Amino acid sequence: MINEVTLGRSPFAVRLYVHTLRWLLRVLSSVSLHLASGLALKVFLTPPRTKASRWERKFEQFGTQKFVTVGDKQLRLLTHGTGSKTALLVHGWGSRGTHLGSYAESLSEAGYRVYSLDGPAHGQSTGKCTDMMEFAQAIAAVAAHVGGVDAVVGHSFGAACTLLSIDRFGLKVKKLVLISCFADAVFITESFARFLRIGKSAVHEMRLRLERKYQNAWSWECIAPTLLIRSYDKPILLIHDQHDDEVPVQHAKILQSNNVNARLVFTQKQGHRKILRDKSGIAAAVQFLGETK
C-alpha cells in the first residue's frame, strides 16, 4: 500500500496520477455517491504493476515456471528446489512471487520444494483487477494443483488471503508464516480512503458494492484476519517490523492474542517491504518450519 512517504519518492507520473485521481474523486463525491464509489472500487481492485528487479530476473532463471488456470485467469507459478517438503509463497498487493525470493532461496536450501505464486492480476499472471475472495480462492486452487503444500508463507495482503483461503476455500496446511499481516479487513479500505482523501460515505458505499458483487455472502467485518486466525489450530509464526508505517505493529499483536498457537517475531527498521529480505526474519521462519512439533 502506497502512502504519503512513498508517494513523495515516486516518479512524477505517479504523483500526477494520484493528485488527479484525488481531484476527480472529490468532484464526483460532490455530484454522485454512486459514481464516486464506483470509481473508488475500480481503483481499489486494480493492483499496480511494477517491473521486476535485476535480482528477481536472475532468481527466476534458477527455477521452472508454469501457468495454472484458475477461473478466467492464468496464474504464473515458479518452482525452486526439489525437496520432499513443500512451501507456497504468497506475495502482497501490487507485488509478485519473486519479491519473496530470499525466502524461496533459504527454504529450498533447507530441503523444501518452493512454489512462488503470482496472484491474479499480479506479476506475470493475467487479469487487471482482483479482490480478497478471488485471491484466496486462487491460493487454495494452486495448492491443490501441486498436490497440497506443507506450509504457506504469506506477506501482507497475501497473508490475510491465506487465512481467508483456509476459512472459505478449504486450504489445508500444516504451518503458517504470516509476515506484516493486517488484523482488520476494513483497515485496508480506510487506509486507501485516507490516501486518496475519499469521504466516509463514498468508501462505505465502495465496501457495500463489493459485498453485493458476491450476493452479500460475506461482510468486511466477518473476513477480518483477527477472526479468521482463531479457527486455525496449527502452529503460526507472525513476523512484523517494529517500524512498519503501512501496517502498524499493533496488528501483529492483536493477531497473536487471538490464537494460542501463534508466536511473534519482530524485526527492526525494515518497514513493510524490506522485511522480506531481513535475514533474522528469514532465519526465524526456516527454523520454525523445521521444527517437528
N, C-alpha and C positions, 0 to 999 in steps of 0.2 A: 504494500500500500504506500503510495507516494504521499509525502507530507510537505509542509512548508519548507523544511530544511532541505530535503532532496529536490524540491522544485527549484529552489534558488541555485542549485548546481546543475540543473538540467539545461539542455540546448535551448536556444532562443525559440525555435519552432514549437517545442513542448510548452514553454512558458506562455507563448502566444495562444496556443490551443486552449490551455487551461483558463486563461483570462477571458478568452472569447466565450468559452463554454459557461463560465460563471455569469457573464453578462447575459447570455441567451437564456439561461435557466431563471435568472432574476426577472427578465422581461416576461417569459412565459408564465411564471408563477403569478404575476400581476394580472395576467389575461385569462389563463385557464389552468386550473389544477390538473385537469386530465392531460393536457399537452405537456406540462412541466414534469409530471410524474412519469409519463411515457418516455420522454427523452432521458430522464434520470435513470430509469430502469435499463434502457438500451445501453447507456454508458456504463452503468454498474455491472452489467453482464458481459461487457466486452473487455477481455484482458489485453493489456499492451503486449506487443511482440517486440522482443529485444534480440539483438544479434548475439550469437554465441562468441565467447572469447576465444583467443588462440589456444589457451589451455584446454577449453572444452572441446574444441575441434580435434585436438590431438588425442584427448581422452576417448572420444568416440571411435577413433581408428583402432583402438585396442579391444573393442567389443564387437559384438554382432548385433544387427538390428533386424527387426521385422515389424510389420504393421498388423494390428489386431482390429477387426471390425467390431465396434460396439455401437449399436443403434445405427445412426446415419453417419457416423464418423469413423475415420481410420486413425488409430492411435499408435504412435511410434513407441516401440519397446526395445531398449538396449539391454544387452546381457553381457556381464563381465564375470569371469570366474567359472570354475567347473565343479565346485564343491557339492556335497550331498545336502547341505543345509541351504535354505533359500530365504532371500530377503527381497522385499519390494520397496523401492524408494519412491516417495510421492512428494512432489515439489509444491511450492506455494503459488499464489495468484500472480500471473504475469511472469512466471518463471519457466523452467523446463527441467527435465530429468537430470541433465548434466550439471545443474547447479549443486547437486548432491554428490558430485563426482569424488570428492575427498572421502566421503563415507563409503562410496562404492569401492574405491581402491582398498581402503582398510578392511572392509568386510570380505572382499574377495581374497585378500591375503590371509584372513583368518579362517578361510575354508568355506566361504559362502558362494553360492551362485547368486549373483545380484542382478535384479531386474530394475531398470530405471525407466519410469513411465513419463511420457509427455502426455499430460491430461488433455481432455477435449479443448479445442481452440487454443492450445499452447504448443510451443516448440514446433516440431515438425508434424504434429498431428493436425488433422483437418478441423474446420469449423471456425466461426468468428465469435460466437457467443457461447457461454455456458453458465451453469449455476451449481450450487452445492449438491442438489439431488442428482443431476447428470454426472457430476464429477465422482460422487460417492458410488453410484451405480457402475461407473467405469472401473473404479478400483476393484470392486468385487468381481466384475466380469474378467478383467485381466488376470487377477489371482486365480480364478477358476480355469482360465485358458492355459496357464502354465502348470496346472495340476495342484494348485494350492501353494501357500508360502508359510514358512515358519515364523517370520517376523515382518513387520512393516515399520519403516522409518518415515515419518511424515513431518513436513515443515509448514508451519503457519496454516494457511488455508487447507493445504494437503493433510495436515494433522487432524484438523477438525473434520474434514470429509472422511477420513479413515474411521473416526468414531461413528460418524453417520452411516458409513458403509456397513459397519458391524451391526448397528442397531436396525437399519432399514433393509439392507440387501444381503444379509446372511454371510458376510465375510467372516471366515474362520482364521484365526491367527493366534499363535501361542504367546507372543510377546509384542509389545508396542514401544516404540521410541517416538515421543511427541516433542518436537522442537518448536519453540516460540508459538505455542498454540494459544489461541484466544479462548476465553471461557464462555463468552456470550455472543450468540449469532447477531443479535440486534446491534451489538457494539460495532460490527464492521459496517453496517449501514449508517450508523451515526457518525463514524469516522469519515466515511465517504461524504456524508452530507455536510459535515463541518468543513472539509477540504474544499468542496465546491460551493459552499455557502448556500445550501439548499434549505428552505424553510421546513419546519417540523411537519406541517400539513402535507407538503409535497413528498417528503421522504416516507411518511406514514402511508400515503396512498401508493407509493412505489412498492413498499413491502406487501401491501394488500394485493396489488396487481400480480406479483409473483405467486402468492398463495392461490389466487384464483386460477392461474395457469395450471396448477396441479389440483384443481377442483376442491380447494380448501382441505386437502388431505393432511395437511400439517400447518403449523404456525411457527413463526420465527422463535417464539419463546420455547416451544417444545423441542426444537433441534439445537438448543444450546449445548455446547460440549460439556458444560458443568453438569448437565443432566445425563447426557449420553454416557459419560465416563463411569457413572455409578454402577451400571449393569455389567461392566467388563470385569470378570473375576480372575484374570490372569495378570502376570507382572507388567508394570508400566514404568518406563523411565521418562521423566519430564526434564527437558533441558531448556534453560531460559537464561537470557543475559540480563544482568542486573541493570543495565543501561539501555534496554530496548525502548526506543522512543516511538515505536509503532504499536506494539502490543506490550503495555506495561507489565512488569514482573508480577504484579499482584494477580494477574490472570493465572499464572502458573501456580501460585499459592492456593488460589481458590480451587483449581483442578485437583491439586494434591489432597486438599481437605475433603474432597468428595469421593475418594477411593483409597481404601486402606492398603491396596496393593501398589500404590504409586509412590515412587521416590523422586526427589527433586534435586537436580544438579544445576548449579549456577555457573555461568561464565562471566567474565569481566570485560567491559569496554569493547564488546564485539558487535553490539547492536542487533538488529533484526536479520541482517543478511550475512555479514561476515562470520556470524556464529557457525555457518555451515562449513567453514574452513578451520574452526578453532580445534586445535589438537587435543586439548583437555576434554572437550565435549565428545569428540570422536572416540577418544580412548575410553571414556566412561560408557559410551554406547556399545563398543566392541566387548568390553568386559562384562557388561550387563547381559548382552545377548549370549555370551559364552557361558554364563552361569547355568548349572544344571538344575537348580531348584527354582 
